[in-house]
Amino acid sequence: MGGAGNHSDVTDFILVGFRVRPELHLLLFLLFLLIYGMVLLGNLSMIGIIVTDSQLNTPMYFFLGNLSFIDLSYSTVIVPKAMVDFLSEKKTVSFAGCAAQFFLFALFIVTEGFVRAAMAYGRFIAICNPLLYSVHMSRRLCTQLVAGSYFCGCVSSILQVSVTFSVSFCASRVIDHFYCDSYQIEKISCSNLLVNKMVSLSLAAFIILPTIVVIVVSYIYIVTTVLRIPSSEGRKKAFSTCSSHLGVVSLLYGTVSFVYLTSPSNPELRKVASVFYILVTPMLNPLIYSLRNKDVKQALGKILRTKKALS
């Protein structure tokens, strides 16, 4: 391949993965397998519980079910391929496979931001205007919010893939990551990346930033309302729930911001940070939203008792 070949000359890329000693690849494989197994078990269980229990047919659980599906999806887009590469000497991915992986990952990660914003808005209505909750959070509106989230995720993903994979590539086809990361793909490009940067900034300003603003403003109102609760026990319970939810949201946005907005002084640290939003956050979500939720625990208990009675 020539030094200034365009993208049509590229048939595949090489994924470097983690720069560790070869004997540690098996350990990384087992670690990813363990966490990914928990991601599958937790999120599939959440989806199953929400779908089968009619008492969970509420806006909050409708959003939770979609959140579990999204978490499961973007982990599955990245992790199985990474696990195969840990045990393989040939760590390649085709041009089309790389573009597809990038498209699906961008689609689900952006969609999650909008779904989380919708969940924060729903929680704001439930706590600050409980009497109007059924009016403001109708089934139709919830469906529209989720559909709109996927639409925005799809538009964002199409734009990102279009500009990222239309560049010309230099002699190198080595991506210094364990998946097809836009920043690392642009690093091996010979093209002027001004358009890419403008698209990235536009997406951050008009798609990603609004979701953060909705989440932050919703929780400011929620905290203000909770502080007015006369019962100290009620305040403690509300703060406990909100703090755990905010903790997971902060982990997601914090690690994504670190990876894509900070100076890439340590590529290996960026890869570790990526693991948090690709594996750790999807693992924590079902744990936090189920173990700390009385309705979910009751629904799970009902399912287990039914299976026991039938066996």
C-alpha positions as CSV (number, residue, x, y, z in Angstrom):
1,M,0.0,0.0,0.0
2,G,1.4,3.4,-0.9
3,G,2.2,6.1,1.5
4,A,-0.8,8.2,0.5
5,G,-3.2,5.6,-0.5
6,N,-6.9,6.4,0.0
7,H,-9.4,4.5,2.1
8,S,-10.3,2.2,-0.9
9,D,-6.8,0.7,-0.7
10,V,-7.4,-0.4,2.9
11,T,-8.9,-3.8,3.2
12,D,-8.3,-4.3,6.9
13,F,-6.9,-2.8,10.1
14,I,-4.7,-4.2,12.9
15,L,-6.0,-3.7,16.4
16,V,-3.1,-3.4,18.9
17,G,-5.1,-4.0,22.0
18,F,-3.4,-3.7,25.4
19,R,0.4,-3.4,25.3
20,V,1.1,-6.0,27.9
21,R,3.2,-9.1,28.1
22,P,1.8,-12.0,26.1
23,E,1.3,-14.2,29.2
24,L,-1.2,-11.6,30.5
25,H,-3.5,-11.9,27.5
26,L,-5.2,-15.0,29.0
27,L,-5.7,-13.1,32.2
28,L,-7.3,-10.2,30.3
29,F,-9.5,-12.7,28.4
30,L,-10.7,-14.2,31.7
31,L,-11.3,-10.8,33.2
32,F,-13.3,-9.6,30.2
33,L,-15.2,-13.0,30.1
34,L,-16.2,-12.6,33.8
35,I,-17.4,-9.0,33.5
36,Y,-19.1,-9.6,30.2
37,G,-20.9,-12.7,31.6
38,M,-22.2,-10.4,34.4
39,V,-23.3,-7.8,31.8
40,L,-25.2,-10.5,30.0
41,L,-26.8,-12.0,33.1
42,G,-27.7,-8.7,34.7
43,N,-29.2,-7.0,31.7
44,L,-31.0,-10.0,30.2
45,S,-32.5,-10.6,33.7
46,M,-33.6,-7.0,33.9
47,I,-35.2,-7.2,30.5
48,G,-36.9,-10.5,31.3
49,I,-38.3,-9.3,34.7
50,I,-39.6,-6.0,33.2
51,V,-41.3,-7.8,30.2
52,T,-42.9,-10.6,32.2
53,D,-44.2,-8.7,35.3
54,S,-47.2,-6.5,34.5
55,Q,-46.7,-4.5,37.7
56,L,-43.5,-3.1,36.2
57,N,-45.4,-1.7,33.2
58,T,-44.5,1.9,34.1
59,P,-42.5,4.6,32.4
60,M,-39.5,4.2,34.7
61,Y,-39.2,0.4,34.0
62,F,-39.9,1.0,30.3
63,F,-36.8,3.3,30.2
64,L,-34.9,0.8,32.4
65,G,-35.6,-2.1,30.0
66,N,-34.4,0.0,27.1
67,L,-31.3,1.0,29.0
68,S,-30.5,-2.7,29.7
69,F,-30.9,-3.5,26.0
70,I,-28.6,-0.6,25.0
71,D,-26.0,-1.5,27.6
72,L,-26.0,-5.1,26.4
73,S,-25.8,-4.1,22.8
74,Y,-22.8,-1.8,22.9
75,S,-20.9,-4.2,25.1
76,T,-21.6,-7.0,22.6
77,V,-20.5,-4.8,19.7
78,I,-17.0,-4.5,21.3
79,V,-16.2,-7.2,23.8
80,P,-16.5,-10.5,22.0
81,K,-14.1,-9.3,19.2
82,A,-11.7,-8.0,21.9
83,M,-11.8,-11.4,23.7
84,V,-11.0,-13.2,20.5
85,D,-8.1,-10.9,19.8
86,F,-6.6,-11.6,23.3
87,L,-6.1,-15.3,22.2
88,S,-5.3,-14.6,18.6
89,E,-2.0,-13.7,16.9
90,K,-3.7,-12.1,13.9
91,K,-5.6,-9.2,15.5
92,T,-7.2,-7.8,12.3
93,V,-10.6,-6.4,11.4
94,S,-11.9,-5.7,7.9
95,F,-12.5,-2.2,6.8
96,A,-16.3,-2.9,6.6
97,G,-16.2,-4.7,10.0
98,C,-14.4,-1.7,11.6
99,A,-16.9,0.7,10.1
100,A,-19.8,-1.5,11.3
101,Q,-18.4,-1.8,14.8
102,F,-17.9,2.0,15.0
103,F,-21.4,2.7,13.7
104,L,-23.1,0.4,16.1
105,F,-21.1,1.5,19.1
106,A,-21.6,5.2,18.3
107,L,-25.4,4.6,17.8
108,F,-25.9,2.9,21.2
109,I,-23.6,5.1,23.3
110,V,-25.3,8.3,22.0
111,T,-28.8,6.7,22.4
112,E,-27.9,5.8,26.0
113,G,-27.2,9.5,26.7
114,F,-30.7,10.5,25.5
115,V,-32.4,7.6,27.4
116,R,-30.6,8.6,30.6
117,A,-31.8,12.2,30.1
118,A,-35.4,10.9,29.6
119,M,-35.0,8.9,32.8
120,A,-33.7,11.9,34.7
121,Y,-36.7,14.0,33.4
122,G,-39.1,11.2,34.5
123,R,-37.5,11.0,37.9
124,F,-37.8,14.8,38.2
125,I,-41.5,14.7,37.4
126,A,-42.1,11.8,39.8
127,I,-40.5,13.6,42.7
128,C,-41.2,17.2,42.0
129,N,-44.7,16.9,40.4
130,P,-46.0,13.5,41.4
131,L,-49.7,14.4,40.9
132,L,-49.0,15.2,37.2
133,Y,-46.7,12.2,36.6
134,S,-49.3,10.1,34.7
135,V,-50.1,13.1,32.5
136,H,-46.6,14.2,31.7
137,M,-45.1,10.7,31.4
138,S,-47.7,8.9,29.3
139,R,-46.9,5.7,27.5
140,R,-47.1,7.5,24.2
141,L,-44.6,10.2,25.3
142,C,-42.2,7.6,26.7
143,T,-42.3,5.7,23.4
144,Q,-41.6,8.9,21.5
145,L,-38.7,9.8,23.8
146,V,-37.1,6.4,23.3
147,A,-37.7,6.5,19.5
148,G,-36.3,10.0,19.4
149,S,-33.2,8.8,21.3
150,Y,-32.5,6.1,18.7
151,F,-33.1,8.6,15.9
152,C,-30.6,11.0,17.4
153,G,-28.1,8.2,18.0
154,C,-28.5,7.0,14.4
155,V,-28.1,10.5,12.9
156,S,-25.0,11.1,15.1
157,S,-23.6,7.7,14.2
158,I,-24.1,8.2,10.4
159,L,-22.3,11.5,10.5
160,Q,-19.4,10.2,12.5
161,V,-18.9,7.1,10.3
162,S,-19.2,9.2,7.1
163,V,-16.4,11.6,8.1
164,T,-14.2,9.1,9.9
165,F,-14.1,6.5,7.1
166,S,-14.0,8.9,4.1
167,V,-10.4,10.0,5.0
168,S,-7.2,8.9,3.2
169,F,-5.0,6.6,5.1
170,C,-1.2,6.6,5.3
171,A,1.1,3.5,5.1
172,S,0.1,2.4,8.6
173,R,-3.1,0.6,9.2
174,V,-2.4,-0.1,12.9
175,I,-5.2,1.1,15.3
176,D,-3.7,1.5,18.8
177,H,-6.8,0.3,20.7
178,F,-8.8,-2.9,21.3
179,Y,-11.7,-1.7,19.1
180,C,-12.3,0.7,16.2
181,D,-11.9,4.0,18.0
182,S,-12.4,7.2,16.0
183,Y,-9.5,9.1,17.5
184,Q,-7.1,6.2,16.7
185,I,-8.5,5.9,13.2
186,E,-7.9,9.6,12.5
187,K,-4.4,9.3,13.8
188,I,-3.4,7.0,10.9
189,S,-5.1,9.4,8.4
190,C,-3.2,11.6,5.9
191,S,-6.2,13.8,5.3
192,N,-7.0,17.3,6.7
193,L,-9.2,16.5,9.7
194,L,-10.8,20.0,10.0
195,V,-14.2,18.7,8.9
196,N,-13.9,15.7,11.3
197,K,-13.2,18.1,14.2
198,M,-16.1,20.4,13.2
199,V,-18.5,17.5,13.1
200,S,-17.3,16.2,16.5
201,L,-17.7,19.6,18.1
202,S,-21.1,20.1,16.5
203,L,-22.3,16.7,17.8
204,A,-21.0,17.5,21.2
205,A,-22.7,20.9,21.3
206,F,-26.1,19.9,19.8
207,I,-26.5,16.3,20.7
208,I,-24.4,15.3,23.7
209,L,-24.3,18.5,25.7
210,P,-28.1,18.9,25.9
211,T,-28.5,15.4,27.5
212,I,-26.0,16.4,30.2
213,V,-27.8,19.7,30.8
214,V,-31.2,17.8,31.2
215,I,-29.6,15.3,33.6
216,V,-27.9,18.0,35.7
217,V,-30.9,20.4,35.8
218,S,-33.3,17.5,36.7
219,Y,-31.1,16.4,39.6
220,I,-30.7,20.0,40.9
221,Y,-34.5,20.2,41.1
222,I,-34.7,16.7,42.6
223,V,-32.2,17.5,45.3
224,T,-33.9,20.8,46.1
225,T,-37.2,19.0,46.4
226,V,-35.7,16.2,48.5
227,L,-34.2,18.8,51.0
228,R,-37.8,20.0,51.7
229,I,-38.9,16.5,52.8
230,P,-39.7,16.8,56.5
231,S,-38.8,13.2,57.4
232,S,-35.1,12.6,57.8
233,E,-35.6,8.9,56.9
234,G,-37.4,10.0,53.7
235,R,-34.6,12.4,52.8
236,K,-32.0,9.7,53.5
237,K,-33.8,7.1,51.3
238,A,-34.2,9.6,48.4
239,F,-30.6,10.7,48.6
240,S,-29.4,7.1,48.7
241,T,-31.3,6.3,45.5
242,C,-30.3,9.5,43.7
243,S,-26.6,9.2,44.7
244,S,-26.3,5.7,43.3
245,H,-28.0,6.7,40.0
246,L,-25.8,9.8,39.7
247,G,-22.7,7.7,40.5
248,V,-23.3,5.5,37.5
249,V,-24.1,8.5,35.2
250,S,-21.0,10.3,36.4
251,L,-18.8,7.2,35.8
252,L,-20.2,6.9,32.2
253,Y,-19.8,10.6,31.3
254,G,-16.6,11.0,33.3
255,T,-14.8,8.1,31.5
256,V,-16.2,9.0,28.1
257,S,-15.0,12.6,28.6
258,F,-11.6,11.5,29.7
259,V,-11.2,9.3,26.6
260,Y,-12.4,11.8,24.0
261,L,-11.8,15.2,25.5
262,T,-8.5,15.0,27.3
263,S,-5.0,15.1,25.9
264,P,-3.9,11.5,24.9
265,S,-0.7,11.5,26.9
266,N,-1.1,7.9,27.9
267,P,-2.8,5.7,25.3
268,E,-2.9,2.7,27.7
269,L,-4.7,4.8,30.3
270,R,-7.3,5.7,27.7
271,K,-7.9,2.0,27.0
272,V,-8.4,1.3,30.7
273,A,-10.9,4.2,30.9
274,S,-12.7,2.8,27.8
275,V,-13.2,-0.5,29.7
276,F,-15.2,1.4,32.3
277,Y,-17.9,2.6,30.0
278,I,-17.8,-0.5,27.7
279,L,-18.0,-3.1,30.5
280,V,-18.1,-1.7,34.1
281,T,-21.0,0.7,33.6
282,P,-23.2,-1.9,31.8
283,M,-22.4,-4.3,34.6
284,L,-23.3,-1.8,37.4
285,N,-26.6,-0.6,35.9
286,P,-28.7,-3.7,36.5
287,L,-27.1,-4.2,40.0
288,I,-27.9,-0.6,41.1
289,Y,-31.4,-0.5,39.5
290,S,-32.4,-3.9,40.9
291,L,-30.7,-4.5,44.2
292,R,-31.8,-1.1,45.4
293,N,-35.3,-1.4,44.0
294,K,-38.1,-3.1,46.0
295,D,-40.4,-3.6,43.0
296,V,-37.7,-5.4,41.0
297,K,-36.8,-7.6,43.9
298,Q,-40.4,-8.5,44.5
299,A,-40.9,-9.3,40.8
300,L,-37.8,-11.5,40.8
301,G,-39.0,-13.3,43.9
302,K,-42.4,-13.9,42.3
303,I,-40.7,-15.4,39.1
304,L,-38.5,-17.7,41.2
305,R,-41.4,-18.9,43.3
306,T,-43.4,-19.6,40.2
307,K,-40.5,-21.6,38.7
308,K,-40.1,-23.5,42.0
309,A,-43.8,-24.4,42.1
310,L,-43.7,-25.6,38.5
311,S,-40.6,-27.8,38.9
